[in-house]
Structure formats: structure tokens, C-alpha cells
Amino acid sequence: MSDPSRAKGIRRARTRTGAEMPVLGLGTWKMGEDPRRRRDEVAALRLGLDLGMTLIDTAELYSKGESEKVVAEAMVGRRDEVFLVTKVMPENASFEGTLRACDRSLARLKTDRIDLYLLHWKGRHPIEETLRAFGSLRESGKIRHFGVSNFDVADMTALERVPGGRDVASNQVLYHVDSRGIERRLVPWCRSRGVVVMAYSPLAEGKLRPSAALKKVAVRHDVSPYAVAIAWTIREDGIVTIPKAGSVEHVRDNAAAATLRLTPTDVAELDAAHPTPDQDVPLDTA
Ligand SMILES: NC(=O)c1ccc[n+]([C@@H]2O[C@H](COP(=O)([O-])OP(=O)(O)OC[C@H]3O[C@@H](n4cnc5c(N)ncnc54)[C@H](OP(=O)(O)O)[C@@H]3O)[C@@H](O)[C@H]2O)c1
């Protein structure tokens, strides 16, 4: 497989199920919503692939399937470079519903396989059914690995007792400098078991206003404060992140995070300005 992330020397994360992915990828929430932005979105994703951000995250939910279609356009001629992640909506996550949702996603994505298929969040269907469907999809080769999203420690612990639960490869959760609750228990839990934490909204859905600390570290490394915020989420092993950028300018900016190694001084300054909560807090969600 020709993956530009390897050529660019971008660190990789490995799950307990053997999936490997670059630590910096591309989000796609809201892509495909406005047809006038489509060309820019496809160009942004393709530039991201060129720059080694070869993990693309989408979902059947995003823009009612249009995001998956944008991703399909971006992958034309380069499917083998991409570690492709998409998600089933909880309301579809019965056994049969998951199988059907996967087929619809494959059709929109114009591919024969999904590298990582996630349950978007916990819903009314028993998780046993969803995992059974994931197992069946993996056997048929339609998905390579599966996982969950928006699961806290108690949910993850419960999963380990369900058939197939120990094959969960990744948990996608919200994480950015101003939302650090997962560092207390969830990240250590996942790291110790080889469940890759996929950090979403590393720029707080675009609401991140760079603090003086982010700006200071950015000047030191000659990158943007946004790149610092993204690099900070992947400063330790076991975490990958998927910022969304709809323009080539933002993608270029964010790509710098892939190889930016924060020093202990940088991390200490950022810690002081953006502290971890001093007690357990409920999982933050978008
Ligand atoms: N599993 C879940 O429940 C869940 C929930 C939320 C998100 N996600 C996934 O995670 C991805 C990322 O999260 P997100 O989309 O919520 O938010 P995000 O990545 O934190 O922020 C995206 C916003 O930041 C802006 N931006 C990107 N790069 C920038 C830069 N260098 N300078 C200034 N602004 C910049 C983008 O603007 P432009 O678009 O104009 O470039 C966009 O408005 C999503 O796209 C999705 O794939 C998953």
C-alpha cells in the first residue's frame, strides 16, 4: 500500500487488532452540506492526503450521506492510500440495520471496504447486536476493523464482557486543550489495552480562540497556534486526531502538527494555561 504518511515520516498508531493509522487525519463533519463549497472540500482532502494525513473520518450522519460522497470524490484513484473511517448511526445499529447501513456507506464511498467502522454513539439497540453485525461485516471483508465513539470508561468496561467487545479497535471521543477530562481515566484505560483513542474536535469545532500560551509556543516553532493545539492532542502515544478543514490554507496549517514535537517546556506552559480537571467529569460530546 502506497501511503504518503509513511513517506512524510508521520508517526503511526496501532490498535490491539493490528490496524495501523497515521496519528493525524482529516475530519469531514459538515462537508457536502453546501454544494458551492464542494470543490474546495475535495481539494482540501486531496491536499491533506498529499501531505500525509491519510486517515479520513466521515459518518453516514454527516450532511445526510453527502460527506461520504465528498470523501469518495477525494479518494478517486487513491483509495489504497487512505485509512477510511465511517460510522453507523445508533438508530440503525440493530444487527440487520448495521449490515444495511454499511452497504449504503460503501455505495456512497464508492469502495468495497471500510478500514474502521464505528458505532457513532450508544443507542437503543443492544450493543451485542451491533458487535455481531460488525463481526459478520469483518468476515465478509466489508470492514477491516470496528470500534465505538463517545464511550466513557464504564461503557468500555461493559463492552469487554460482550462477545466481540475485546476486538474493539478504537474509541472516538472529544478532546482538545480546553476539554481534558478523558486524560484522567479513559485514555489510560484505552492505552493499556491497545484501543486507539481518536480525538475529535481538536479545535473545539472551530471555536478555539488561541490563548497566549498557544501563541507563544506557536512562535517558538514557527507554526500557527492551531497547529500547536492539534499537535498537543497527539503529544503522547495511543491518540490520533482528525481536525476538519474545508480549505487548502487550513489543511496546510494543520499538517504542520504531524511532525511538530512539543518540548517539555511547551507542554508545561500549555498545561498551566489549559489545566486538566482535578476530578472526574462526564465525557464531553459535540
Ligand atoms: N464521533 C463524533 O461524535 C464526532 C463529533 C464531532 C466531530 N467528529 C469528527 O471529528 C472531526 C473534527 O471535529 P470538528 O469538525 O467538530 O471540529 P474541529 O476539527 O475542532 O474544527 C473544525 C473547524 O475549525 C476550522 N479550522 C480548521 N483548521 C483551521 C485552522 N488552521 N485555522 C483556523 N480554523 C481552522 C474549520 O474551518 P474550515 O472548515 O473553514 O476550514 C472548522 O470550522 C469532524 O469533522 C468529524 O469527522 C466526530
The ligand as an ORCA input file, in Angstrom:
! r2SCAN-3c Opt
* xyz 0 1
  N     -17.724     10.921     16.752
  C     -18.339     12.057     16.963
  O     -19.366     12.140     17.649
  C     -17.778     13.309     16.337
  C     -18.250     14.566     16.725
  C     -17.693     15.707     16.147
  C     -16.701     15.571     15.204
  N     -16.267     14.337     14.795
  C     -15.220     14.181     13.758
  O     -14.093     14.961     14.125
  C     -13.804     15.905     13.091
  C     -13.201     17.169     13.669
  O     -14.063     17.780     14.586
  P     -14.947     19.090     14.238
  O     -15.265     19.150     12.784
  O     -16.072     19.068     15.216
  O     -14.081     20.311     14.674
  P     -12.567     20.793     14.633
  O     -11.751     19.935     13.768
  O     -12.188     21.005     16.037
  O     -12.729     22.242     13.981
  C     -13.165     22.424     12.674
  C     -13.331     23.908     12.451
  O     -12.057     24.546     12.628
  C     -11.754     25.326     11.469
  N     -10.314     25.193     11.199
  C      -9.646     24.093     10.755
  N      -8.331     24.348     10.637
  C      -8.154     25.643     10.996
  C      -7.011     26.474     11.068
  N      -5.806     26.032     10.751
  N      -7.212     27.765     11.482
  C      -8.417     28.220     11.814
  N      -9.547     27.456     11.768
  C      -9.413     26.181     11.363
  C     -12.567     24.725     10.348
  O     -12.837     25.712      9.393
  P     -12.897     25.384      7.790
  O     -13.815     24.221      7.639
  O     -13.380     26.660      7.219
  O     -11.503     25.052      7.358
  C     -13.823     24.266     11.075
  O     -14.720     25.332     11.225
  C     -15.168     16.093     12.431
  O     -15.070     16.750     11.192
  C     -15.651     14.679     12.379
  O     -15.019     13.959     11.337
  C     -16.782     13.210     15.383
*
